[in-house]
Amino acid sequence: MNRFLSALLVGCVLSVPAWAQEFSGLARIDPTQSQITDARADKVQINLSLSQGVPFRLFTLAGPPRLVLDFQEVDWTGLKSSDLVQTKAIEQAQFGTYVPGWSRLVLDLAGPMAVEQAELSVDDVTGGARLLVQLKPVSQKVFESQAGPPNDPRWDLPVPEDIAKLEPKKPDAPLRVVLDPGHGGIDPGAEAGDIDEKHLMLAFARELRELLLRSEGFEVILTRDTDYFVSLERRISLAHQAGADVFLSLHADSLAEGLAHGATVHVLSDEASDIASAKLAERHDRSDLLSGVDLSKADDQVTDILLDLARQETQPRTYSLAQALVDGMTQQGGPMNRRPLRSAAFSVLKAADIPSVLIEIGFMSSPRDLKNLQNPNWRASMAQGIRNGLQNWRRTDLEQKSLIRQ
């Protein structure tokens, strides 16, 4: 006899009964028995097979329209988006760790839809579970009225608290570097076969951290030290909390058009230096959206004059940092892009008071770069170039500050 959890949902959160919360351990997805298909009357059916029942919730988000399903941690090994999605009503599926201990599946909807039914069945004998969700088309007005993230302290992060100001640093203090491995968790970044950007950049960030710490004169913090999702806004917040002197966002993207090979260093600018950089910035922001982040109330226009003043001081230091990193990597042999220093409106670089750059170590769409990215010796050489660039910039920056004080 199966036990069932069912509810009729319209943009709301499932209440999970006590029996569902009694399960422990990691639930595993069965890729062969999990599909998203068309159902009758223009409806869509989501059928997920799990090794055991787990607490879950679901809700919708607008701009773009998405369905978000959160679970107590699930092992997605073996599941591929192309095999899971068998309907044109779903444009994209992303899945993976959201925050430690919790997993997320995000479906990018082709049009506005609402949850008509959700049912979790658990077999008393095998312990296996099946989640069945049915979606139905609704008007845009109805969809927007029901969309929005829930606020549940059992699932969500607490409201940020004010943080005490850090003590002023002495001139001879170590350079505090925040390394930001791009993507993570439900956001894999660029992919080439079984290789994805999020794992490559996490490996490189760890290697670079070790090199910097061995070189002395550095303190290093990672925005993520394992495979989970960190929003762009949260990455900047972590840099501020750490009192960062420098913020380096590490990427290895993929571009289908244009000259996309060789390392590049990007700085923040409202006007992109080129089409490729503009596309990369747009893609990064969209990845944040598709990963289930609600930005409906966000305002990316800087109106505070204090922030403008802070950027006036930080901008020349940022350009100097970017050039030092380009020189350092070039001297290590690169290879560098023919235009290695570029700019675009990358949201992750918007900390007004921290010199921040985005480094594309290479492009996974380039066979040469992809081969290099998988080579630990080549990564070590690029890490040395970045280390050398930071050391040279640090000396120049301190000298300039000394001249300004005089």
C-alpha positions in Angstrom: 0.0 0.0 0.0 1.5 3.4 -1.0 1.3 6.5 1.1 0.5 9.7 -0.7 1.0 13.4 -0.4 -1.1 15.5 -2.7 -2.2 19.1 -2.9 -3.8 21.4 -5.4 -1.4 24.3 -5.9 -1.6 27.7 -7.4 1.7 29.4 -6.9 2.0 28.3 -3.3 4.3 26.1 -1.1 3.6 22.5 -0.3 3.2 21.7 3.4 5.3 18.6 4.1 3.8 16.2 6.6 5.8 14.7 9.5 6.1 11.3 7.8 8.0 12.8 4.9 10.5 14.5 7.2 11.4 11.3 8.9 13.5 10.1 5.9 17.2 10.6 6.2 20.2 10.1 3.9 20.6 11.3 0.3 17.8 10.6 -2.2 19.0 9.6 -5.6 17.2 10.4 -8.9 16.5 7.5 -11.3 17.3 9.1 -14.7 15.7 6.2 -16.7 12.3 6.7 -14.9 12.3 10.5 -14.8 10.7 12.6 -17.6 8.9 15.8 -18.3 6.3 15.2 -21.1 3.2 16.7 -22.7 -0.1 15.6 -21.2 -3.6 16.0 -22.6 -5.3 19.4 -22.9 -2.0 21.3 -23.4 -0.9 20.3 -19.9 2.7 19.3 -18.9 3.5 16.3 -16.6 6.6 16.2 -14.5 7.5 12.7 -13.3 10.5 12.3 -11.0 11.6 8.9 -9.6 13.6 9.1 -6.3 15.2 6.4 -4.2 13.3 7.7 -1.2 10.8 10.4 -0.2 12.2 13.8 0.8 10.6 17.2 1.9 10.0 19.4 -1.1 8.3 22.6 -2.1 7.5 24.3 -5.4 6.6 27.8 -6.6 6.7 30.0 -9.7 8.8 33.0 -10.6 8.2 35.6 -13.4 10.6 37.4 -15.7 11.3 34.9 -17.2 8.5 32.4 -16.2 10.0 29.6 -14.2 8.9 26.7 -12.0 11.2 26.1 -9.0 11.2 22.8 -7.1 13.3 22.6 -3.9 14.2 19.3 -2.2 16.1 18.2 0.8 19.4 17.2 -0.9 19.1 15.0 -4.0 21.9 13.2 -5.9 21.3 14.1 -9.6 24.1 11.8 -10.9 23.3 10.5 -14.4 20.5 12.9 -15.2 20.8 15.0 -18.3 18.5 17.9 -19.2 18.1 16.7 -22.8 16.8 13.3 -21.6 14.6 14.8 -18.9 12.8 17.3 -20.9 10.6 15.8 -23.7 8.2 18.8 -24.3 8.6 22.2 -26.0 6.6 23.7 -23.2 9.8 23.6 -21.1 12.7 25.5 -22.7 15.5 24.5 -20.2 16.0 22.5 -17.1 18.7 23.2 -14.5 19.3 21.1 -11.4 21.9 20.7 -8.7 22.8 21.9 -5.2 21.2 25.3 -4.3 22.6 25.8 -0.8 24.4 23.1 1.3 21.9 20.4 2.2 19.2 21.5 -0.3 18.8 20.9 -4.0 16.9 22.8 -6.7 15.3 22.0 -10.0 14.4 25.0 -12.2 12.3 24.7 -15.3 12.3 27.6 -17.7 8.7 27.7 -19.0 7.9 28.6 -22.7 4.8 30.3 -21.5 2.8 31.1 -18.3 1.7 27.9 -16.5 0.4 27.1 -13.0 0.7 24.0 -10.8 -2.6 22.1 -11.0 -1.6 19.1 -9.0 1.4 17.8 -7.1 1.5 14.3 -5.6 4.4 12.4 -3.9 3.9 8.7 -3.5 6.2 6.5 -1.4 6.3 2.7 -1.6 6.2 1.2 1.9 8.2 -1.9 0.8 11.0 -0.4 -1.3 11.0 3.1 0.1 11.2 4.5 -3.4 9.3 7.6 -4.2 7.6 9.2 -7.2 6.9 12.9 -7.5 4.1 13.7 -10.0 3.4 17.4 -10.9 1.0 18.6 -13.5 1.1 22.1 -15.0 -1.7 23.8 -16.9 -1.6 26.9 -19.1 -2.8 30.2 -17.6 -3.0 33.8 -18.7 0.0 36.1 -18.1 -2.1 38.1 -15.7 -3.0 35.1 -13.6 0.6 33.8 -13.7 2.1 37.1 -12.5 -0.5 37.4 -9.7 0.5 34.0 -8.3 4.3 34.1 -8.9 6.8 35.0 -6.3 9.3 33.3 -3.9 8.0 32.0 -0.6 9.5 33.1 2.7 10.0 30.1 4.9 12.8 30.1 7.6 13.0 26.3 7.3 14.2 26.6 3.7 15.5 30.1 3.1 18.5 32.0 4.4 17.8 34.4 7.3 17.4 38.2 6.7 20.9 39.7 6.5 22.0 41.5 9.7 24.1 44.6 10.0 27.8 43.7 10.2 30.2 45.6 12.5 32.8 47.6 10.6 36.1 46.0 10.2 39.1 47.5 11.8 41.3 49.6 9.5 44.1 47.5 8.0 47.8 48.4 8.4 49.8 49.3 5.3 51.9 46.2 5.7 48.9 43.8 6.2 48.6 40.9 3.8 46.6 41.5 0.6 43.1 40.1 1.2 42.0 38.5 -2.0 38.5 37.1 -2.6 38.5 34.4 -5.3 35.1 33.8 -6.9 34.8 30.5 -8.8 32.1 31.2 -11.4 28.7 29.4 -11.4 28.1 26.3 -9.1 25.4 24.0 -8.0 22.4 24.3 -10.2 24.3 26.6 -12.5 26.9 24.6 -14.4 28.1 27.4 -16.6 29.7 26.5 -19.9 29.7 22.8 -20.8 31.7 20.6 -23.2 30.7 17.0 -23.1 31.0 15.8 -19.5 33.2 18.8 -18.5 31.6 21.9 -17.0 32.8 25.3 -16.1 31.7 25.2 -12.5 34.0 22.3 -11.6 37.0 23.6 -13.6 36.8 27.0 -12.0 36.5 25.5 -8.5 39.6 23.4 -9.1 41.5 26.4 -10.4 40.4 28.7 -7.5 41.6 26.1 -5.0 44.9 25.8 -6.8 45.3 29.6 -7.0 44.5 29.9 -3.3 47.2 27.4 -2.3 49.8 29.2 -4.5 48.9 32.6 -3.0 49.0 31.3 0.6 52.4 29.6 -0.1 53.7 32.9 -1.6 53.1 34.8 1.7 51.7 38.3 1.8 48.2 37.1 0.9 45.0 36.2 2.7 42.5 34.3 0.5 38.8 33.7 0.8 36.6 31.7 -1.6 33.0 32.7 -2.3 32.3 28.9 -2.6 34.5 26.0 -1.6 32.3 23.2 -3.0 29.6 22.7 -5.6 26.7 24.9 -4.6 24.9 27.9 -6.0 25.9 31.5 -5.0 23.9 34.4 -6.4 25.8 37.3 -8.0 24.5 39.6 -5.2 25.7 37.2 -2.6 29.2 37.0 -4.1 29.6 40.8 -3.8 28.2 40.7 -0.2 30.7 38.0 0.8 33.6 40.2 -0.5 32.4 43.1 1.6 32.0 40.9 4.7 35.5 39.7 4.2 36.9 43.2 3.9 38.4 42.3 0.5 41.2 44.3 -1.0 40.7 42.6 -4.3 37.9 40.6 -5.9 38.7 38.2 -8.7 35.8 36.4 -10.5 37.1 33.3 -12.3 35.5 31.9 -15.5 36.0 29.8 -18.6 32.9 30.6 -20.7 31.9 29.5 -24.1 31.0 31.7 -27.1 29.7 30.3 -30.3 30.6 33.3 -32.4 33.6 35.7 -32.7 37.1 35.2 -31.6 36.6 33.3 -28.3 40.0 31.9 -27.3 42.8 33.0 -25.0 42.6 34.6 -21.6 40.9 38.0 -21.1 40.4 40.3 -18.1 37.2 42.3 -17.8 36.5 45.4 -15.8 33.1 47.0 -15.1 31.7 49.5 -17.6 28.1 50.6 -18.5 29.2 50.4 -22.1 30.7 47.1 -23.3 34.0 47.3 -25.1 32.8 44.8 -27.7 29.8 42.5 -28.6 31.4 39.4 -27.1 31.8 41.0 -23.7 28.3 42.3 -23.8 27.0 38.8 -24.6 29.0 37.3 -21.7 27.7 39.9 -19.2 24.1 39.2 -20.4 24.6 35.5 -20.1 26.0 35.7 -16.6 23.0 37.7 -15.4 20.6 35.4 -17.1 22.2 32.4 -15.5 21.4 33.9 -12.1 17.8 34.4 -13.2 17.3 30.9 -14.5 18.8 29.5 -11.4 15.8 30.5 -9.5 16.7 33.9 -8.2 13.9 36.5 -7.9 15.1 39.9 -9.1 11.7 41.5 -9.6 12.4 44.1 -6.9 16.1 44.6 -7.7 17.4 48.0 -9.0 20.8 47.9 -10.7 20.9 51.7 -11.3 23.4 53.4 -9.0 21.8 56.6 -7.7 23.7 57.2 -4.5 26.3 59.9 -4.9 28.5 58.2 -2.3 28.8 55.1 -4.5 29.7 57.3 -7.5 32.4 59.0 -5.4 33.7 55.6 -4.3 33.9 54.4 -7.9 35.9 57.4 -8.9 38.6 56.4 -6.5 38.3 52.6 -7.2 38.1 52.7 -11.0 41.7 53.7 -11.8 43.0 51.2 -9.3 40.8 48.5 -11.0 42.2 49.3 -14.4 45.7 49.2 -13.0 44.9 45.8 -11.4 43.5 44.4 -14.7 46.5 45.5 -16.7 48.9 44.0 -14.1 47.0 40.7 -14.3 47.2 40.7 -18.1 50.9 41.4 -18.0 51.5 38.7 -15.4 49.6 36.0 -17.4 51.2 37.2 -20.7 54.7 36.8 -19.2 53.8 33.2 -18.2 53.0 32.4 -21.8 49.2 32.7 -21.8 47.9 32.2 -24.4 46.1 35.6 -24.2 43.2 36.8 -26.4 44.3 39.3 -29.0 42.3 41.9 -27.0 43.0 40.7 -23.5 41.7 43.8 -21.6 37.9 44.3 -22.0 34.9 45.8 -20.2 31.2 45.2 -19.8 28.3 45.5 -17.3 29.1 42.4 -15.2 26.8 42.6 -12.2 29.4 40.6 -10.1 31.9 43.5 -10.5 29.6 46.2 -9.0 31.3 46.5 -5.6 31.9 50.3 -5.6 34.8 50.2 -3.1 36.7 47.0 -4.1 38.9 46.7 -7.2 37.1 43.9 -9.0 37.9 42.1 -12.2 36.5 39.1 -14.1 39.1 36.8 -15.5 38.3 34.5 -18.4 41.1 31.9 -18.0 40.1 30.6 -21.4 37.1 29.6 -23.4 35.6 26.1 -23.3 34.4 26.6 -26.9 38.0 26.7 -28.1 39.6 23.2 -28.4 43.0 24.6 -27.6 41.7 26.4 -24.5 39.7 23.4 -23.3 42.8 21.2 -23.5 44.8 23.8 -21.5 42.0 24.1 -18.9 42.2 20.4 -18.2 46.0 20.5 -17.9 47.1 21.0 -14.2 50.6 22.2 -15.4 49.0 24.9 -17.6 46.6 25.9 -14.8 49.6 26.2 -12.4 51.4 28.5 -14.9 48.3 30.7 -15.2 48.0 30.8 -11.4 51.6 32.0 -11.2 50.8 34.7 -13.7 47.9 35.9 -11.6 50.0 35.8 -8.5 52.8 37.8 -10.1 50.2 40.4 -11.4 48.8 40.8 -7.9 52.2 41.3 -6.4 53.2 43.9 -8.9 49.9 45.7 -8.6 50.2 45.7 -4.8 53.6 47.4 -4.9 52.4 50.0 -7.4 49.2 50.6 -5.5 51.0 51.2 -2.2 53.5 53.6 -3.9 50.6 55.6 -5.4 48.8 55.8 -2.1 52.0 57.1 -0.5 52.4 59.8 -3.2 48.7 60.9 -2.7 49.2 61.2 1.1 52.3 63.4 0.4 
